[in-house]
Amino acid sequence: MAQNEASAGGFRLTGKKVLAILVGFFSVIIAVNMVMAYVAVTTFSGMQTQRPYEAGLKFNHAISQARVQQEQHWKVDTHIERAKDGQVTLSMAVADQQGAAIVARSVSVQLVSPVDSRNDAAFALVAEGPGRYRGVAQAAAGQWDLVIEAKRTDDAVFRSVSRVSLP
């Protein structure tokens, strides 16, 4: 009689119900994992650092260099064009606050891929006159970080990173 009372009064756990509970549980886990993986892949910023610890240690030095750069009031104007064959031409003028040309000891310009550092391209720069430079590089269409660094001494006097879009 005890068996009939338990059956008539309520819940009975069967093999089918256990299977349904397990399938439902793992379905929820898999669905959440798939959503999290999708969000992780689509929101990846592409930020890459070869040695993050060393980069963190150099942070105070970078701040002092930025202060020096800000006090100099340099103006760097760039014009960049990409041909259909992938050749990118850069024209650049470096001037002080009054517009006088600045001749740097060394100038380097790179196109840095925000996603894959193997695609980075450096411009072969040629001085066209005081404070004027022109260079070419090979790069695919897309989003790039244009990194400009000019030096008068061993430390960078001017450093700029800006996002450009190449058609």
C-alpha positions in Angstrom: 0.0 0.0 0.0 2.9 2.3 0.6 3.9 2.1 -3.1 0.5 3.1 -4.3 0.3 6.1 -2.0 3.7 7.4 -3.2 2.7 7.0 -6.8 -0.7 8.5 -6.4 0.5 11.5 -4.4 3.1 13.0 -6.6 6.5 13.0 -8.3 8.1 9.8 -9.5 11.6 9.8 -10.8 12.0 7.7 -13.9 14.9 7.0 -16.3 13.4 9.3 -18.9 13.1 12.2 -16.5 16.8 11.7 -15.4 17.8 11.7 -19.1 15.8 14.8 -19.8 17.3 16.6 -16.7 20.9 15.7 -17.8 20.3 16.7 -21.5 18.7 20.0 -20.4 21.6 20.7 -17.9 24.3 20.1 -20.5 22.4 22.0 -23.2 22.3 25.1 -21.0 26.1 24.7 -20.3 26.9 24.4 -24.0 24.7 27.3 -25.0 26.3 29.6 -22.4 29.8 28.5 -23.5 28.9 29.2 -27.1 27.5 32.7 -26.3 30.6 33.5 -24.2 33.0 32.3 -27.0 31.1 34.4 -29.5 31.2 37.5 -27.3 35.0 37.0 -26.6 35.8 36.6 -30.3 33.7 39.6 -31.5 34.9 42.0 -28.8 38.6 41.3 -29.1 40.4 44.6 -29.4 43.4 43.2 -31.2 45.8 44.7 -28.7 49.2 43.0 -28.8 52.2 43.5 -26.5 55.3 41.4 -26.9 56.5 41.9 -23.3 53.7 43.4 -21.2 55.7 43.4 -17.9 58.6 45.4 -19.4 56.1 47.7 -21.1 54.5 48.4 -17.8 57.9 49.2 -16.2 58.6 51.7 -18.9 55.3 53.5 -18.3 56.7 56.4 -16.2 59.4 57.0 -18.8 56.7 57.2 -21.5 54.8 59.7 -19.4 57.8 62.0 -19.1 58.5 61.7 -22.8 54.9 62.7 -23.5 55.2 65.8 -21.3 58.4 66.8 -23.2 56.6 66.3 -26.5 53.6 68.3 -25.4 55.8 71.2 -24.3 57.5 71.4 -27.7 54.2 71.9 -29.6 55.4 70.2 -32.8 52.9 69.9 -35.6 53.1 66.8 -37.9 50.9 66.8 -41.0 50.6 63.5 -42.9 49.0 62.6 -46.1 48.6 58.9 -46.9 47.4 57.2 -50.1 47.1 53.6 -51.2 47.3 52.5 -54.8 45.4 49.4 -56.1 48.7 47.4 -56.2 49.1 47.8 -52.4 51.8 50.5 -52.5 51.1 53.1 -49.8 52.6 56.6 -50.2 53.1 58.8 -47.2 53.9 62.6 -47.3 54.8 64.2 -44.0 55.8 67.7 -42.8 57.2 68.4 -39.3 57.0 72.0 -38.0 57.2 73.8 -34.7 54.5 76.0 -33.2 55.3 79.0 -35.5 55.3 76.8 -38.6 59.1 76.6 -39.0 60.4 73.3 -40.4 62.0 70.9 -37.9 64.9 68.7 -39.0 65.0 65.6 -36.9 68.0 63.3 -36.6 65.9 60.3 -37.4 62.3 59.7 -38.4 60.6 56.4 -38.6 57.0 55.7 -39.7 55.3 52.3 -39.6 51.9 50.9 -40.4 51.1 48.5 -37.5 48.4 46.0 -37.8 46.0 46.1 -34.8 45.4 42.3 -35.3 48.5 40.6 -36.5 52.0 42.0 -36.1 53.3 39.9 -39.0 51.5 42.3 -41.3 53.4 45.4 -40.0 55.1 47.6 -42.7 57.8 50.2 -42.3 58.0 53.2 -44.7 61.3 53.8 -46.5 61.5 57.5 -45.8 63.4 60.0 -47.9 63.9 63.7 -46.9 62.5 66.0 -49.5 63.7 69.2 -47.7 63.8 70.6 -44.2 61.1 68.9 -42.2 59.5 67.2 -45.2 59.6 63.5 -45.8 58.1 61.0 -48.3 58.0 57.2 -48.1 56.5 54.1 -49.6 55.5 50.8 -48.1 53.4 47.8 -49.1 50.2 47.2 -47.1 46.8 45.7 -47.6 43.5 47.5 -47.4 41.9 47.9 -43.9 42.5 49.5 -40.5 46.1 50.3 -39.5 47.8 52.2 -36.7 50.2 54.8 -38.1 53.1 55.1 -35.8 55.4 58.1 -36.2 58.6 58.6 -34.2 61.0 61.4 -34.6 64.2 61.8 -32.7 66.7 64.7 -32.2 68.6 62.8 -29.5 68.6 59.1 -28.4 65.1 59.5 -26.8 62.0 60.0 -28.9 61.2 63.7 -29.2 57.9 63.1 -31.0 55.7 59.9 -31.0 52.3 59.6 -32.5 50.0 56.6 -32.9 46.8 57.2 -34.9 44.3 54.9 -36.6 44.1 55.1 -40.4 41.9 53.3 -42.9 43.3 52.3 -46.2 40.9 51.6 -49.0 
